[in-house]
Amino acid sequence: MILDGRAVAQKVLGDVRARVERLRARTGQAPTLAVVLVGEFAASKIYVANKKKAADAVGIASRDHIHPAGLTREELLKLLRSLNEDRSVNGILLQLPLPDGMNEDEAIAAISPEKDVDGFHPVNLGNLLAGKPSTVACTPAGCMEILDHYKAALTGAEAVVIGRSRIVGKPLAQLLLARHATVTMCHTRTRDLAAHTRRADILCVAAGRPRVVTGDMVKPGAWVIDVGINRLPDGKLAGDVDFASVEKVAHAVTPVPGGVGPMTIAMLLKNTLAAAERQL
């Protein structure tokens, strides 16, 4: 079975659109998302453009603060503080990566936790670890949304997460634990990776390496979530999973593109709406 992230994203966005309309009717205001992009990153510019298009479609206002020539540390922190204080802004998205030499941890911590729609602020990560999630990182939340949409059985399942970033791996492991899965975290230094992956009922791959998981590494009947997106030398896109071989073994697998990718923007807008609902 192919896990169609585009279809799930459209369902999420449809719900967001309906809730935005109800919020506007009740308060007279639309949720507003401020996006901060520092430097020249082609992939980031594409993401910001796609985000703006999706936000417009669901009625969320978007304010872009684009600085291709860069900002100093002081200028960036001043901008983030001003957005924190602007009551007309409900969510702040600081597009990563920042240019070399800028401190991402400092910049993320400068965003108000209530307006951190990426879910990267230490307070929001801490709430997730404490079992009382506030704003959850978009990509892990999107992975869970796909699994829930297709009714994957998580309670008691053996779940393996490859990747330990704070953006995907760590929050995703916490979300799976909260749903009563037994979670193993793997990474680039894991010995005999295949021994772990072959046990997984739920296998989530965010390794950052193209086609690192092949069909012989997957348990027959497993659910496989491929978070990776890699540009190959021939220009084609590939996930962290070798789709052709894994599809023959797994019960279900997400494609690349069209799997987890569309969910990230959908969950960002869902987080923005939730922030606006709390603030308004």
TAQUI-V174715 format. One record per residue. N is the residue number from 1. RES is the residue in one letter. SS is DSSP state (a for helix, b for strand, c for the rest). Layout:
# TAQUI-V174715
n:N res:RES ss:SS
n:N res:RES ss:SS
This chain:
# TAQUI-V174715
n:1 res:M ss:c
n:2 res:I ss:b
n:3 res:L ss:b
n:4 res:D ss:c
n:5 res:G ss:a
n:6 res:R ss:a
n:7 res:A ss:a
n:8 res:V ss:a
n:9 res:A ss:a
n:10 res:Q ss:a
n:11 res:K ss:a
n:12 res:V ss:a
n:13 res:L ss:a
n:14 res:G ss:a
n:15 res:D ss:a
n:16 res:V ss:a
n:17 res:R ss:a
n:18 res:A ss:a
n:19 res:R ss:a
n:20 res:V ss:a
n:21 res:E ss:a
n:22 res:R ss:a
n:23 res:L ss:a
n:24 res:R ss:a
n:25 res:A ss:a
n:26 res:R ss:a
n:27 res:T ss:a
n:28 res:G ss:c
n:29 res:Q ss:c
n:30 res:A ss:c
n:31 res:P ss:c
n:32 res:T ss:b
n:33 res:L ss:b
n:34 res:A ss:b
n:35 res:V ss:b
n:36 res:V ss:b
n:37 res:L ss:b
n:38 res:V ss:b
n:39 res:G ss:c
n:40 res:E ss:c
n:41 res:F ss:c
n:42 res:A ss:a
n:43 res:A ss:a
n:44 res:S ss:a
n:45 res:K ss:a
n:46 res:I ss:a
n:47 res:Y ss:a
n:48 res:V ss:a
n:49 res:A ss:a
n:50 res:N ss:a
n:51 res:K ss:a
n:52 res:K ss:a
n:53 res:K ss:a
n:54 res:A ss:a
n:55 res:A ss:a
n:56 res:D ss:a
n:57 res:A ss:a
n:58 res:V ss:a
n:59 res:G ss:c
n:60 res:I ss:c
n:61 res:A ss:b
n:62 res:S ss:b
n:63 res:R ss:b
n:64 res:D ss:b
n:65 res:H ss:b
n:66 res:I ss:b
n:67 res:H ss:b
n:68 res:P ss:c
n:69 res:A ss:c
n:70 res:G ss:c
n:71 res:L ss:c
n:72 res:T ss:c
n:73 res:R ss:a
n:74 res:E ss:a
n:75 res:E ss:a
n:76 res:L ss:a
n:77 res:L ss:a
n:78 res:K ss:a
n:79 res:L ss:a
n:80 res:L ss:a
n:81 res:R ss:a
n:82 res:S ss:a
n:83 res:L ss:a
n:84 res:N ss:a
n:85 res:E ss:a
n:86 res:D ss:c
n:87 res:R ss:c
n:88 res:S ss:c
n:89 res:V ss:c
n:90 res:N ss:c
n:91 res:G ss:b
n:92 res:I ss:b
n:93 res:L ss:b
n:94 res:L ss:b
n:95 res:Q ss:c
n:96 res:L ss:c
n:97 res:P ss:c
n:98 res:L ss:c
n:99 res:P ss:c
n:100 res:D ss:c
n:101 res:G ss:c
n:102 res:M ss:c
n:103 res:N ss:c
n:104 res:E ss:a
n:105 res:D ss:a
n:106 res:E ss:a
n:107 res:A ss:a
n:108 res:I ss:a
n:109 res:A ss:a
n:110 res:A ss:a
n:111 res:I ss:c
n:112 res:S ss:c
n:113 res:P ss:a
n:114 res:E ss:a
n:115 res:K ss:a
n:116 res:D ss:b
n:117 res:V ss:c
n:118 res:D ss:c
n:119 res:G ss:c
n:120 res:F ss:c
n:121 res:H ss:c
n:122 res:P ss:a
n:123 res:V ss:a
n:124 res:N ss:a
n:125 res:L ss:a
n:126 res:G ss:a
n:127 res:N ss:a
n:128 res:L ss:a
n:129 res:L ss:a
n:130 res:A ss:c
n:131 res:G ss:c
n:132 res:K ss:c
n:133 res:P ss:c
n:134 res:S ss:c
n:135 res:T ss:c
n:136 res:V ss:c
n:137 res:A ss:c
n:138 res:C ss:a
n:139 res:T ss:a
n:140 res:P ss:a
n:141 res:A ss:a
n:142 res:G ss:a
n:143 res:C ss:a
n:144 res:M ss:a
n:145 res:E ss:a
n:146 res:I ss:a
n:147 res:L ss:a
n:148 res:D ss:a
n:149 res:H ss:a
n:150 res:Y ss:c
n:151 res:K ss:c
n:152 res:A ss:c
n:153 res:A ss:c
n:154 res:L ss:c
n:155 res:T ss:c
n:156 res:G ss:c
n:157 res:A ss:c
n:158 res:E ss:b
n:159 res:A ss:b
n:160 res:V ss:b
n:161 res:V ss:b
n:162 res:I ss:b
n:163 res:G ss:c
n:164 res:R ss:c
n:165 res:S ss:c
n:166 res:R ss:c
n:167 res:I ss:c
n:168 res:V ss:c
n:169 res:G ss:a
n:170 res:K ss:a
n:171 res:P ss:a
n:172 res:L ss:a
n:173 res:A ss:a
n:174 res:Q ss:a
n:175 res:L ss:a
n:176 res:L ss:a
n:177 res:L ss:a
n:178 res:A ss:a
n:179 res:R ss:c
n:180 res:H ss:c
n:181 res:A ss:c
n:182 res:T ss:b
n:183 res:V ss:b
n:184 res:T ss:b
n:185 res:M ss:b
n:186 res:C ss:b
n:187 res:H ss:c
n:188 res:T ss:c
n:189 res:R ss:c
n:190 res:T ss:c
n:191 res:R ss:c
n:192 res:D ss:c
n:193 res:L ss:a
n:194 res:A ss:a
n:195 res:A ss:a
n:196 res:H ss:a
n:197 res:T ss:a
n:198 res:R ss:c
n:199 res:R ss:c
n:200 res:A ss:c
n:201 res:D ss:c
n:202 res:I ss:b
n:203 res:L ss:b
n:204 res:C ss:b
n:205 res:V ss:b
n:206 res:A ss:c
n:207 res:A ss:c
n:208 res:G ss:c
n:209 res:R ss:c
n:210 res:P ss:c
n:211 res:R ss:c
n:212 res:V ss:c
n:213 res:V ss:b
n:214 res:T ss:c
n:215 res:G ss:a
n:216 res:D ss:a
n:217 res:M ss:a
n:218 res:V ss:c
n:219 res:K ss:c
n:220 res:P ss:c
n:221 res:G ss:c
n:222 res:A ss:c
n:223 res:W ss:b
n:224 res:V ss:b
n:225 res:I ss:b
n:226 res:D ss:b
n:227 res:V ss:c
n:228 res:G ss:c
n:229 res:I ss:c
n:230 res:N ss:b
n:231 res:R ss:b
n:232 res:L ss:c
n:233 res:P ss:c
n:234 res:D ss:c
n:235 res:G ss:c
n:236 res:K ss:c
n:237 res:L ss:b
n:238 res:A ss:b
n:239 res:G ss:c
n:240 res:D ss:c
n:241 res:V ss:b
n:242 res:D ss:c
n:243 res:F ss:a
n:244 res:A ss:a
n:245 res:S ss:a
n:246 res:V ss:a
n:247 res:E ss:a
n:248 res:K ss:c
n:249 res:V ss:c
n:250 res:A ss:c
n:251 res:H ss:c
n:252 res:A ss:b
n:253 res:V ss:b
n:254 res:T ss:b
n:255 res:P ss:c
n:256 res:V ss:c
n:257 res:P ss:c
n:258 res:G ss:c
n:259 res:G ss:c
n:260 res:V ss:c
n:261 res:G ss:a
n:262 res:P ss:a
n:263 res:M ss:a
n:264 res:T ss:a
n:265 res:I ss:a
n:266 res:A ss:a
n:267 res:M ss:a
n:268 res:L ss:a
n:269 res:L ss:a
n:270 res:K ss:a
n:271 res:N ss:a
n:272 res:T ss:a
n:273 res:L ss:a
n:274 res:A ss:a
n:275 res:A ss:a
n:276 res:A ss:a
n:277 res:E ss:a
n:278 res:R ss:a
n:279 res:Q ss:a
n:280 res:L ss:c
